[in-house]
């Protein structure tokens, strides 16, 4: 699958509003690479307090968007596993750097590449861009765990 609209994203990710951070996938190469988009709206609930008068998307939400893009890549790449019975958890964030504030009206492009997948743990190289400029980058690790009943 090379693209996903919001309906496909919702089929592939367990997150829902207000935590869903992916609006569309523009490119997906199974087990290798994904490019996803997050339209940053002034209506996001965190902007009320971060920061009044100068809203900036919290770095933890940028990292969450990266992790969701990685999760969408894993799930869309492996149709043999029932992903509704599994959840992908953060197990590590390395080398996170924030280079440019993300503000309402921006479109966050999430470029995620698989570095390695081994025994249910994936390591991903992630870059978040706004208008072609790097806003943030990180290496994240996700682990698959069985969801509680």
C-alpha positions as protocol buffer text, in pm:
chain_id: "A"
residue {
  index: 1
  type: UNK
  ca { x: 0 y: 0 z: 0 }
}
residue {
  index: 2
  type: UNK
  ca { x: 155 y: 330 z: -98 }
}
residue {
  index: 3
  type: UNK
  ca { x: -101 y: 579 z: 38 }
}
residue {
  index: 4
  type: UNK
  ca { x: -363 y: 592 z: 313 }
}
residue {
  index: 5
  type: UNK
  ca { x: -645 y: 838 z: 363 }
}
residue {
  index: 6
  type: UNK
  ca { x: -781 y: 905 z: 712 }
}
residue {
  index: 7
  type: UNK
  ca { x: -1012 y: 601 z: 692 }
}
residue {
  index: 8
  type: UNK
  ca { x: -719 y: 368 z: 620 }
}
residue {
  index: 9
  type: UNK
  ca { x: -516 y: 535 z: 896 }
}
residue {
  index: 10
  type: UNK
  ca { x: -799 y: 465 z: 1140 }
}
residue {
  index: 11
  type: UNK
  ca { x: -805 y: 99 z: 1030 }
}
residue {
  index: 12
  type: UNK
  ca { x: -432 y: 71 z: 1097 }
}
residue {
  index: 13
  type: UNK
  ca { x: -388 y: 264 z: 1423 }
}
residue {
  index: 14
  type: UNK
  ca { x: -561 y: 215 z: 1760 }
}
residue {
  index: 15
  type: UNK
  ca { x: -530 y: 584 z: 1860 }
}
residue {
  index: 16
  type: UNK
  ca { x: -831 y: 814 z: 1834 }
}
residue {
  index: 17
  type: UNK
  ca { x: -896 y: 1185 z: 1883 }
}
residue {
  index: 18
  type: UNK
  ca { x: -753 y: 1376 z: 2062 }
}
residue {
  index: 19
  type: UNK
  ca { x: -437 y: 1163 z: 2050 }
}
residue {
  index: 20
  type: UNK
  ca { x: -447 y: 1056 z: 1684 }
}
residue {
  index: 21
  type: UNK
  ca { x: -156 y: 1240 z: 1521 }
}
residue {
  index: 22
  type: UNK
  ca { x: -172 y: 1111 z: 1162 }
}
residue {
  index: 23
  type: UNK
  ca { x: -413 y: 1255 z: 904 }
}
residue {
  index: 24
  type: UNK
  ca { x: -280 y: 1090 z: 588 }
}
residue {
  index: 25
  type: UNK
  ca { x: -1 y: 869 z: 457 }
}
residue {
  index: 26
  type: UNK
  ca { x: 147 y: 985 z: 126 }
}
residue {
  index: 27
  type: UNK
  ca { x: 404 y: 708 z: 85 }
}
residue {
  index: 28
  type: UNK
  ca { x: 449 y: 366 z: 240 }
}
residue {
  index: 29
  type: UNK
  ca { x: 709 y: 110 z: 138 }
}
residue {
  index: 30
  type: UNK
  ca { x: 648 y: -208 z: 339 }
}
residue {
  index: 31
  type: UNK
  ca { x: 905 y: -275 z: 612 }
}
residue {
  index: 32
  type: UNK
  ca { x: 1119 y: 19 z: 498 }
}
residue {
  index: 33
  type: UNK
  ca { x: 978 y: 369 z: 486 }
}
residue {
  index: 34
  type: UNK
  ca { x: 668 y: 581 z: 544 }
}
residue {
  index: 35
  type: UNK
  ca { x: 581 y: 947 z: 494 }
}
residue {
  index: 36
  type: UNK
  ca { x: 277 y: 1067 z: 690 }
}
residue {
  index: 37
  type: UNK
  ca { x: 113 y: 1405 z: 741 }
}
residue {
  index: 38
  type: UNK
  ca { x: -30 y: 1578 z: 1047 }
}
residue {
  index: 39
  type: UNK
  ca { x: -228 y: 1896 z: 983 }
}
residue {
  index: 40
  type: UNK
  ca { x: -165 y: 2113 z: 1288 }
}
residue {
  index: 41
  type: UNK
  ca { x: -487 y: 2295 z: 1375 }
}
residue {
  index: 42
  type: UNK
  ca { x: -541 y: 2585 z: 1613 }
}
residue {
  index: 43
  type: UNK
  ca { x: -823 y: 2373 z: 1759 }
}
residue {
  index: 44
  type: UNK
  ca { x: -583 y: 2115 z: 1907 }
}
residue {
  index: 45
  type: UNK
  ca { x: -664 y: 2096 z: 2281 }
}
residue {
  index: 46
  type: UNK
  ca { x: -302 y: 2136 z: 2397 }
}
residue {
  index: 47
  type: UNK
  ca { x: -268 y: 2482 z: 2237 }
}
residue {
  index: 48
  type: UNK
  ca { x: -486 y: 2637 z: 2510 }
}
residue {
  index: 49
  type: UNK
  ca { x: -207 y: 2594 z: 2761 }
}
residue {
  index: 50
  type: UNK
  ca { x: 109 y: 2554 z: 2544 }
}
residue {
  index: 51
  type: UNK
  ca { x: 147 y: 2852 z: 2529 }
}
residue {
  index: 52
  type: UNK
  ca { x: -134 y: 3112 z: 2556 }
}
residue {
  index: 53
  type: UNK
  ca { x: -69 y: 3387 z: 2306 }
}
residue {
  index: 54
  type: UNK
  ca { x: 214 y: 3190 z: 2135 }
}
residue {
  index: 55
  type: UNK
  ca { x: 92 y: 2836 z: 2068 }
}
residue {
  index: 56
  type: UNK
  ca { x: 364 y: 2578 z: 2000 }
}
residue {
  index: 57
  type: UNK
  ca { x: 308 y: 2205 z: 1944 }
}
residue {
  index: 58
  type: UNK
  ca { x: 463 y: 2021 z: 2241 }
}
residue {
  index: 59
  type: UNK
  ca { x: 769 y: 1814 z: 2154 }
}
residue {
  index: 60
  type: UNK
  ca { x: 614 y: 1506 z: 2311 }
}
residue {
  index: 61
  type: UNK
  ca { x: 331 y: 1524 z: 2057 }
}
residue {
  index: 62
  type: UNK
  ca { x: 579 y: 1550 z: 1771 }
}
residue {
  index: 63
  type: UNK
  ca { x: 748 y: 1237 z: 1907 }
}
residue {
  index: 64
  type: UNK
  ca { x: 407 y: 1070 z: 1940 }
}
residue {
  index: 65
  type: UNK
  ca { x: 332 y: 1154 z: 1576 }
}
residue {
  index: 66
  type: UNK
  ca { x: 662 y: 990 z: 1477 }
}
residue {
  index: 67
  type: UNK
  ca { x: 575 y: 679 z: 1678 }
}
residue {
  index: 68
  type: UNK
  ca { x: 228 y: 660 z: 1522 }
}
residue {
  index: 69
  type: UNK
  ca { x: 380 y: 684 z: 1174 }
}
residue {
  index: 70
  type: UNK
  ca { x: 618 y: 400 z: 1268 }
}
residue {
  index: 71
  type: UNK
  ca { x: 322 y: 201 z: 1401 }
}
residue {
  index: 72
  type: UNK
  ca { x: 128 y: 256 z: 1079 }
}
residue {
  index: 73
  type: UNK
  ca { x: 432 y: 132 z: 886 }
}
residue {
  index: 74
  type: UNK
  ca { x: 460 y: -185 z: 1097 }
}
residue {
  index: 75
  type: UNK
  ca { x: 89 y: -261 z: 1085 }
}
residue {
  index: 76
  type: UNK
  ca { x: 45 y: -195 z: 713 }
}
residue {
  index: 77
  type: UNK
  ca { x: 355 y: -404 z: 635 }
}
residue {
  index: 78
  type: UNK
  ca { x: 244 y: -717 z: 821 }
}
residue {
  index: 79
  type: UNK
  ca { x: -103 y: -838 z: 728 }
}
residue {
  index: 80
  type: UNK
  ca { x: -39 y: -1184 z: 877 }
}
residue {
  index: 81
  type: UNK
  ca { x: -64 y: -1058 z: 1238 }
}
residue {
  index: 82
  type: UNK
  ca { x: -391 y: -955 z: 1403 }
}
residue {
  index: 83
  type: UNK
  ca { x: -283 y: -609 z: 1509 }
}
residue {
  index: 84
  type: UNK
  ca { x: -607 y: -543 z: 1693 }
}
residue {
  index: 85
  type: UNK
  ca { x: -474 y: -783 z: 1959 }
}
residue {
  index: 86
  type: UNK
  ca { x: -142 y: -597 z: 1988 }
}
residue {
  index: 87
  type: UNK
  ca { x: -24 y: -251 z: 2088 }
}
residue {
  index: 88
  type: UNK
  ca { x: 308 y: -91 z: 2002 }
}
residue {
  index: 89
  type: UNK
  ca { x: 469 y: 80 z: 2300 }
}
residue {
  index: 90
  type: UNK
  ca { x: 760 y: 318 z: 2322 }
}
residue {
  index: 91
  type: UNK
  ca { x: 1064 y: 145 z: 2468 }
}
residue {
  index: 92
  type: UNK
  ca { x: 1317 y: 411 z: 2381 }
}
residue {
  index: 93
  type: UNK
  ca { x: 1377 y: 756 z: 2238 }
}
residue {
  index: 94
  type: UNK
  ca { x: 1733 y: 845 z: 2144 }
}
residue {
  index: 95
  type: UNK
  ca { x: 1894 y: 1157 z: 2006 }
}
residue {
  index: 96
  type: UNK
  ca { x: 1574 y: 1364 z: 2005 }
}
residue {
  index: 97
  type: UNK
  ca { x: 1638 y: 1714 z: 1876 }
}
residue {
  index: 98
  type: UNK
  ca { x: 1391 y: 1997 z: 1825 }
}
residue {
  index: 99
  type: UNK
  ca { x: 1507 y: 2253 z: 1571 }
}
residue {
  index: 100
  type: UNK
  ca { x: 1204 y: 2461 z: 1475 }
}
residue {
  index: 101
  type: UNK
  ca { x: 875 y: 2532 z: 1655 }
}
residue {
  index: 102
  type: UNK
  ca { x: 562 y: 2376 z: 1505 }
}
residue {
  index: 103
  type: UNK
  ca { x: 265 y: 2613 z: 1519 }
}
residue {
  index: 104
  type: UNK
  ca { x: -103 y: 2612 z: 1419 }
}
residue {
  index: 105
  type: UNK
  ca { x: -143 y: 2612 z: 1041 }
}
residue {
  index: 106
  type: UNK
  ca { x: 170 y: 2405 z: 982 }
}
residue {
  index: 107
  type: UNK
  ca { x: 162 y: 2070 z: 809 }
}
residue {
  index: 108
  type: UNK
  ca { x: 397 y: 1829 z: 982 }
}
residue {
  index: 109
  type: UNK
  ca { x: 556 y: 1579 z: 745 }
}
residue {
  index: 110
  type: UNK
  ca { x: 676 y: 1267 z: 925 }
}
residue {
  index: 111
  type: UNK
  ca { x: 950 y: 1074 z: 747 }
}
residue {
  index: 112
  type: UNK
  ca { x: 1017 y: 741 z: 920 }
}
residue {
  index: 113
  type: UNK
  ca { x: 1262 y: 470 z: 812 }
}
residue {
  index: 114
  type: UNK
  ca { x: 1308 y: 124 z: 961 }
}
residue {
  index: 115
  type: UNK
  ca { x: 1661 y: 73 z: 1088 }
}
residue {
  index: 116
  type: UNK
  ca { x: 1594 y: -275 z: 1228 }
}
residue {
  index: 117
  type: UNK
  ca { x: 1317 y: -511 z: 1335 }
}
residue {
  index: 118
  type: UNK
  ca { x: 1406 y: -794 z: 1571 }
}
residue {
  index: 119
  type: UNK
  ca { x: 1182 y: -1008 z: 1798 }
}
residue {
  index: 120
  type: UNK
  ca { x: 894 y: -762 z: 1810 }
}
residue {
  index: 121
  type: UNK
  ca { x: 1113 y: -455 z: 1865 }
}
residue {
  index: 122
  type: UNK
  ca { x: 1162 y: -199 z: 1591 }
}
residue {
  index: 123
  type: UNK
  ca { x: 1419 y: 78 z: 1569 }
}
residue {
  index: 124
  type: UNK
  ca { x: 1319 y: 377 z: 1353 }
}
residue {
  index: 125
  type: UNK
  ca { x: 1498 y: 683 z: 1224 }
}
residue {
  index: 126
  type: UNK
  ca { x: 1248 y: 972 z: 1226 }
}
residue {
  index: 127
  type: UNK
  ca { x: 1244 y: 1326 z: 1090 }
}
residue {
  index: 128
  type: UNK
  ca { x: 957 y: 1574 z: 1122 }
}
residue {
  index: 129
  type: UNK
  ca { x: 957 y: 1858 z: 870 }
}
residue {
  index: 130
  type: UNK
  ca { x: 751 y: 2172 z: 811 }
}
residue {
  index: 131
  type: UNK
  ca { x: 771 y: 2317 z: 459 }
}
residue {
  index: 132
  type: UNK
  ca { x: 1085 y: 2113 z: 393 }
}
residue {
  index: 133
  type: UNK
  ca { x: 1269 y: 2234 z: 704 }
}
residue {
  index: 134
  type: UNK
  ca { x: 1355 y: 1991 z: 982 }
}
residue {
  index: 135
  type: UNK
  ca { x: 1147 y: 2067 z: 1291 }
}
residue {
  index: 136
  type: UNK
  ca { x: 1252 y: 1760 z: 1493 }
}
residue {
  index: 137
  type: UNK
  ca { x: 1438 y: 1433 z: 1462 }
}
residue {
  index: 138
  type: UNK
  ca { x: 1479 y: 1126 z: 1678 }
}
residue {
  index: 139
  type: UNK
  ca { x: 1553 y: 757 z: 1684 }
}
residue {
  index: 140
  type: UNK
  ca { x: 1266 y: 568 z: 1842 }
}
residue {
  index: 141
  type: UNK
  ca { x: 1220 y: 211 z: 1954 }
}
residue {
  index: 142
  type: UNK
  ca { x: 878 y: 45 z: 1966 }
}
residue {
  index: 143
  type: UNK
  ca { x: 790 y: -295 z: 2108 }
}
residue {
  index: 144
  type: UNK
  ca { x: 485 y: -503 z: 2025 }
}
residue {
  index: 145
  type: UNK
  ca { x: 292 y: -626 z: 2326 }
}
residue {
  index: 146
  type: UNK
  ca { x: -34 y: -815 z: 2354 }
}
residue {
  index: 147
  type: UNK
  ca { x: -320 y: -579 z: 2439 }
}
residue {
  index: 148
  type: UNK
  ca { x: -500 y: -637 z: 2767 }
}
residue {
  index: 149
  type: UNK
  ca { x: -849 y: -790 z: 2722 }
}
